[in-house]
Every structure is written in C-alpha cells, then in structure tokens.
Amino acid sequence: MADSVSDATADEGVAADDAEGTEPEVPEIDLPSDAFDAVLDALADRDPGDPLRFEGFGVARDGDDGDDGDPAGEYRLDPADGDTQTGLTERELHAALDERAPEVTDWHAFERVVGEFGPRRAFLRWLEDADGATVATRYAALAEGIERAWGELRITATVTDRGARRYDVRHADDAGVPADELDAYDDPLDARGLVKRDAKGRYRPLKTAPSLAGGWVFPDLGPRDAYEAVETIYPATVANWHREREGELDVSHWRETMARQSGIYGVVKTWDRGEGYEHVNWVAEACCDDSQCLKRREWEYDEETDLDVDGGDGAFPCREPCSVVVSAARKWTRLESEQPRTYEFELTPSEKEQVEDIIDAVADGRIDEIREADTKEGANRYRTRFLRAKLFDDEENLAGVPTEPDEEDEE
C-alpha cells in the first residue's frame, strides 16, 4: 500500500523520454567547490584503493600514504564503461569530476546536504523519483521542475546550475500562480501560522483536514527547509509514511488506544459494552473519511477485527485514533448513553426528504455551496427557514413536540 503514494503525480518529462527512448537533455552543471571538497574529505576517510561510488564511475586514492602519513595526493577514476585513469593530481581529478558534475552534485546533495538515510532523505528522494531514474533523467526533469502532490500541497523541485536542489512549496490551488502574487515566506517555521485557520478564519483543530488555506508560497527552500515546512504543515506525515515504507509502522488500534484514556476521556471506555463494534464504524465514517481527513486510516477495532468502513485513499497513513476522534468519541459516548424515546411527528414526504437533505448537506460540508436562489435544494436556506416557520412552535419544538415531555404528559 505504501508504494501507491508514488502515484500522487507523474513527471511528464521523464515519461516522455522513456516513451520515446531519447536521451534526456541534461542541463549544464558547474562543479562547486563544496562538492569537490566533500569528495576529497570522503576519500581521506577511506583506505587507498577503496572507491567512492557515483553513478557510472568510482573514485579512489591511488597508492599508499606517504612517509609523513599524508595522502599521496594521487587519485584514480574508474568509469564503468571506459579505461581507468590513474595517477591523477588533485587538479586533474577536479577536471575529471567537473565533466561528471551532475553525478557528483547528486551524490553531494543527498549524502552531504540532506544527510543520513531516514524520513527526510527518503521523502526528498521520492520527490524526484531518485530511486527509480538515472541522474541524467532526473536532472533533465529538474531543470523543467518536478511537481509532486502531498495532501493539499504542491511541491516543485528544481536544480540550480551548481547542482543544488531548490523547492517551491505552496497550496495545490495556487499551482501556476506567479510567486509575486502570493504571500512569500522563507522560514519554514512560518508555516505554523498558515495552518491555524481555514480560508474563512476558523480554527483548524486537525492539521490534516482538507481545509488548508492558500494564498502563500515558500518559493525557494533548500532541502532541509523544504522538509521542515512540509512537516510543519502536516506534522509526522512524512515520518509515518517512511515507517510504513520500511515496514515499521506501529499501529495502535481503537481498543488499545481507548484503554489508555484517563481523566475526562476515560468515559470513552464505557461505550464498549460488549455489543460489538458498530459504534466504532460510526466514528470512523464520521471522522476518517477522505472528505474529513487526508490521512489513510490504518487502525481498526483491534488487531484481529477490521472495521467495515473504508480507510480512505490518503497518501500518508494514520496509525491511531487522533485527538479529534477521541474528543468526538467522548461526546458521543455521553450522547449514546441516553435512553431512546419515541417521538411522533407529521411530515409530508417532501419534508421528510428535506430533513434528510439538510443532514446530508451539513455532514458533507456542502451548505456554502447551495445558492440562496436554488430552492430546489432541500438544504436551501430559505426553504429550511420556511420549514422551521411551519413546524416549530414558540418554544422551538419540532411539530410542537417537547424533547423532555412533562411527567403529566407522559402519563
């Protein structure tokens, strides 16, 4: 399931090259001094003859150290499809590597700038499909810009003429909008303010809800800052995505999560009274649908019992019931503890259907999409106000039936 995340977008340039069998047009790359110095440092830490591997060739120190213990200063280059070059001076090595600058800068970008393997490196490599395409193909695509989707984000990766990665991070709705027409930021921690409220200014308790407001851009981030911005906007999503890819996602199912609740949330444990798990299906259907959360639910009722509700199609996994689910379940626990009563109302068939339409529209968040003039819609505001005027009494009781009838009325 984790591999399906790579289908979020497709790089059209790479696809076209593969389809036509043509050589990608690799941009001109100048070997920067920091990349070359990183190669020398890496070679200094290796024994003579132990090669540093790049795509298509290897580089090693040639010969033993001198009498003073310093490297002999001669290097060798072993192309995979050519003759080995030996006895290279540092200057000659620099010239040879400058001819292979894309491969060297690619190594430098991930091994030295991004750092050791983990969620950050895996994510940044995934952005440019670094584990499934050659350096030449990727650099040609990066020159045009490789776009990837991550939740409601659109991330565009590019490469400079010195092989450095740069990233544009913005809301998907703002794809194609010039950066100078958006609010630009350069500090990834500024994203904390962007995720607090939706486009209408309402607080967002769930950071992975599909309600992220747009109108902003991080137009020129380096690899580490790009990762930090994404993790700030969608906390722990990359980390859990990576754990899932590595087969190490630790899932905490409903029953074990609820068993840990205490204090005011401990009441949720009383909801499970041995009558099955239908109530958890209701919770998952209400909270964990794609329309409500961008995560893909991986937790079930317990380790042996799957829920009947689909977990969604999100790119990143949800490993346990979140605080929003637990908080909602606490309220539903109390509501579901009430004893049912029988109420009698008289509704026309159209009024019954209208009540159903209103519930659906509120549950699906479609109220704002229904135009005031569209009275054909059951959840239309004027039509709903007419229903209220007709059916509510002065005490706002539906059809004049009180919610808590007097004891005399009950008798």
WOCOR-V807160 format. One record per residue. N is the residue number from 1. SS is DSSP state (alpha for helix, beta for strand, coil for the rest). PSI is psi in degrees with one decimal (999 if undefined). OMEGA is omega in whole degrees, 0 to 359 (999 if undefined). Layout:
n: [N N]
ss: [SS SS]
psi: [PSI PSI]
omega: [OMEGA OMEGA]
This chain:
n: [1 2 3 4 5 6 7 8 9 10 11 12 13 14 15 16 17 18 19 20 21 22 23 24 25 26 27 28 29 30 31 32 33 34 35 36 37 38 39 40 41 42 43 44 45 46 47 48 49 50 51 52 53 54 55 56 57 58 59 60 61 62 63 64 65 66 67 68 69 70 71 72 73 74 75 76 77 78 79 80 81 82 83 84 85 86 87 88 89 90 91 92 93 94 95 96 97 98 99 100 101 102 103 104 105 106 107 108 109 110 111 112 113 114 115 116 117 118 119 120 121 122 123 124 125 126 127 128 129 130 131 132 133 134 135 136 137 138 139 140 141 142 143 144 145 146 147 148 149 150 151 152 153 154 155 156 157 158 159 160 161 162 163 164 165 166 167 168 169 170 171 172 173 174 175 176 177 178 179 180 181 182 183 184 185 186 187 188 189 190 191 192 193 194 195 196 197 198 199 200 201 202 203 204 205 206 207 208 209 210 211 212 213 214 215 216 217 218 219 220 221 222 223 224 225 226 227 228 229 230 231 232 233 234 235 236 237 238 239 240 241 242 243 244 245 246 247 248 249 250 251 252 253 254 255 256 257 258 259 260 261 262 263 264 265 266 267 268 269 270 271 272 273 274 275 276 277 278 279 280 281 282 283 284 285 286 287 288 289 290 291 292 293 294 295 296 297 298 299 300 301 302 303 304 305 306 307 308 309 310 311 312 313 314 315 316 317 318 319 320 321 322 323 324 325 326 327 328 329 330 331 332 333 334 335 336 337 338 339 340 341 342 343 344 345 346 347 348 349 350 351 352 353 354 355 356 357 358 359 360 361 362 363 364 365 366 367 368 369 370 371 372 373 374 375 376 377 378 379 380 381 382 383 384 385 386 387 388 389 390 391 392 393 394 395 396 397 398 399 400 401 402 403 404 405 406 407 408 409 410 411]
ss: [coil alpha alpha alpha alpha alpha alpha coil coil coil coil alpha alpha alpha alpha alpha alpha alpha alpha alpha coil coil coil coil coil coil coil coil coil coil coil coil alpha alpha alpha alpha alpha alpha alpha alpha alpha alpha alpha alpha coil coil coil coil coil coil coil beta beta beta coil coil beta beta beta beta beta coil coil coil coil coil coil coil coil coil coil coil coil coil beta beta beta beta beta coil coil coil coil coil beta beta beta beta coil alpha alpha alpha alpha alpha alpha alpha alpha alpha coil coil alpha alpha alpha alpha alpha alpha alpha alpha alpha alpha alpha alpha alpha alpha coil coil coil coil alpha alpha alpha alpha alpha alpha alpha alpha alpha coil coil coil coil coil coil coil alpha alpha alpha alpha alpha alpha alpha alpha alpha alpha coil beta beta beta beta beta coil coil beta beta beta beta beta beta beta coil coil coil coil coil beta beta beta beta beta beta beta alpha alpha alpha coil coil coil coil alpha alpha alpha coil beta beta coil coil coil alpha alpha alpha alpha alpha alpha alpha coil coil beta coil coil coil coil coil beta coil coil coil coil coil coil coil coil coil coil coil coil beta beta beta beta beta beta coil alpha alpha alpha alpha alpha alpha alpha alpha alpha alpha alpha coil coil coil alpha alpha alpha alpha alpha alpha alpha alpha alpha coil coil coil coil coil coil beta coil alpha alpha alpha alpha alpha alpha coil coil coil alpha alpha alpha alpha alpha alpha alpha alpha alpha coil coil coil coil coil coil alpha alpha alpha alpha alpha alpha alpha alpha alpha alpha coil coil coil coil coil coil coil beta beta beta coil coil coil coil beta coil coil beta coil coil coil coil coil coil coil coil coil coil beta beta beta coil beta coil coil alpha alpha alpha alpha alpha alpha alpha alpha alpha alpha alpha alpha alpha alpha coil coil coil coil coil coil coil coil coil coil coil coil alpha alpha alpha alpha alpha alpha alpha alpha alpha alpha alpha alpha alpha alpha alpha coil coil coil alpha alpha alpha coil coil coil coil coil coil coil coil coil coil coil alpha alpha alpha alpha alpha alpha alpha alpha alpha alpha alpha beta coil coil coil coil coil beta coil coil coil coil coil coil coil coil alpha alpha alpha alpha coil]
psi: [-35.4 -34.4 -20.3 -17.1 -25.6 -8.7 3.6 -41.1 169.1 137.2 109.4 -34.9 -44.9 -42.3 -40.8 -42.0 -43.4 -39.5 -38.7 -12.8 23.3 157.3 131.9 148.3 99.8 132.1 157.6 126.3 127.9 132.4 113.7 155.2 -34.4 -32.2 -41.9 -41.6 -36.1 -35.7 -45.8 -41.3 -41.7 -38.7 -34.9 -26.0 -1.5 155.9 151.8 135.5 -13.3 108.3 149.0 121.4 133.9 173.4 115.4 -6.6 168.7 155.8 138.2 160.0 136.7 108.9 -176.8 165.2 156.6 178.3 -27.5 3.1 -5.4 153.7 148.0 -16.3 9.1 143.7 163.1 148.3 124.3 94.9 147.8 -23.9 34.3 -173.2 143.6 136.3 125.0 166.1 27.9 133.6 171.8 -40.0 -43.1 -35.9 -42.0 -42.0 -39.5 -39.4 -30.0 -31.8 -18.5 36.6 -39.4 -44.8 -39.7 -44.4 -30.5 -45.5 -46.3 -40.6 -44.9 -38.0 -34.6 -42.9 -50.8 -45.9 -163.6 158.2 137.8 -165.2 -43.9 -49.5 -42.3 -41.3 -46.2 -32.6 -36.6 -36.5 -35.5 17.0 45.0 -18.1 2.6 10.1 155.2 162.7 -43.6 -44.6 -43.3 -41.1 -36.2 -41.3 -39.7 -33.0 -31.9 -24.4 117.4 123.0 138.0 148.6 140.6 98.5 -126.9 9.7 150.5 117.3 124.9 121.3 134.9 173.1 140.6 176.1 1.3 15.5 7.9 141.5 138.6 148.0 136.5 120.2 125.6 173.9 142.3 -31.7 -18.1 12.2 130.5 -10.1 130.2 139.9 -32.4 -5.0 1.2 163.1 117.5 141.2 154.0 -11.3 117.5 -25.6 -14.2 -18.7 -21.6 -35.1 -25.0 -22.5 -3.1 -35.9 152.9 -173.7 -21.0 5.9 9.3 141.6 138.6 97.7 -24.4 111.9 -21.5 13.6 146.1 55.3 22.4 129.1 149.6 -160.5 11.5 166.1 143.0 96.0 -16.2 65.7 147.8 175.7 -48.6 -40.9 -35.1 -44.9 -42.7 -40.0 -44.3 -43.0 -24.8 -39.5 -44.2 82.6 134.9 2.4 -41.0 -41.9 -45.4 -35.3 -42.9 -42.3 -40.7 -42.4 -31.7 0.7 26.9 18.0 120.2 109.7 133.4 111.3 174.4 -53.1 -43.1 -32.6 -43.9 -30.1 -22.0 -10.1 144.4 176.4 -136.4 -19.7 -8.5 -19.8 -24.0 -31.5 -24.8 -13.4 -30.5 96.2 24.6 10.7 25.5 -162.3 23.0 -34.0 -32.0 -34.0 -42.3 -43.2 -47.8 -40.1 -34.4 -41.1 -28.2 15.0 155.0 -29.4 -13.5 -27.1 139.8 -8.3 159.4 114.5 122.6 -13.6 148.8 -167.0 -52.9 -176.2 -28.0 -12.3 111.4 150.5 160.0 -10.0 137.0 145.6 -5.9 177.2 18.1 153.7 -33.0 144.4 153.2 117.7 -11.4 159.3 126.4 177.0 -32.4 -42.7 -44.1 -42.4 -43.3 -40.6 -33.9 -44.0 -43.3 -30.4 -44.5 -42.1 -40.2 -9.8 -10.5 147.3 134.7 151.5 161.8 124.3 142.8 125.8 154.4 117.4 145.1 161.0 -39.7 -35.7 -38.7 -44.9 -33.8 -41.6 -40.8 -41.1 -40.2 -45.6 -44.5 -44.6 -41.6 -44.8 -35.3 0.3 34.5 4.7 -43.6 -16.6 -13.4 116.6 148.3 -31.5 -8.8 78.2 -2.1 -25.2 130.1 -32.2 12.8 139.6 -45.5 -39.1 -36.3 -39.3 -36.3 -42.9 -39.7 -43.9 -34.7 -40.7 -17.7 140.2 -172.5 -22.4 11.1 33.7 132.1 124.4 24.4 10.4 115.2 149.0 -41.0 87.7 148.8 152.3 -35.0 -38.6 -36.7 -36.8 999]
omega: [182 183 182 181 181 178 184 174 176 178 186 180 179 181 181 179 180 184 185 180 181 177 179 179 184 180 176 181 174 180 180 183 182 177 179 178 179 177 180 179 180 179 180 180 182 175 175 180 178 190 168 189 171 177 176 179 176 179 180 170 186 177 182 174 177 182 181 178 179 177 184 177 178 186 176 179 183 175 179 185 182 181 177 175 182 177 181 172 179 179 180 176 179 180 180 180 178 177 180 186 179 181 181 180 176 176 182 182 184 183 186 182 181 176 189 184 180 182 183 182 180 182 181 175 177 181 180 179 186 181 183 181 179 177 181 180 182 181 176 179 179 178 177 183 177 182 176 175 175 188 177 180 169 183 179 179 177 179 178 179 175 174 180 177 174 187 173 181 182 174 181 180 181 177 179 178 178 184 182 175 178 175 186 178 176 178 183 180 174 179 180 178 183 186 186 186 179 184 179 178 180 180 179 180 182 185 179 174 180 183 180 179 179 178 183 178 165 194 190 182 170 185 183 179 178 178 181 179 180 180 176 179 180 186 173 182 179 180 180 174 181 178 180 179 181 181 185 181 179 184 175 186 186 188 181 177 180 179 180 184 180 180 183 180 179 181 182 181 182 181 181 186 177 181 179 185 180 181 179 173 179 180 182 179 182 191 194 177 179 181 183 184 182 178 175 185 176 178 180 179 170 186 182 190 176 173 180 184 180 183 178 186 183 181 184 188 171 189 179 175 184 183 178 178 181 180 178 180 177 180 181 177 180 181 182 177 179 176 181 175 178 177 179 178 172 178 171 177 180 178 176 178 179 176 178 179 180 180 179 183 178 182 182 179 184 185 183 181 184 183 181 183 185 182 174 179 181 181 175 187 181 179 178 178 176 180 179 180 182 193 182 174 184 178 179 174 178 180 179 182 180 179 178 183 176 181 179 180 182 179 999]
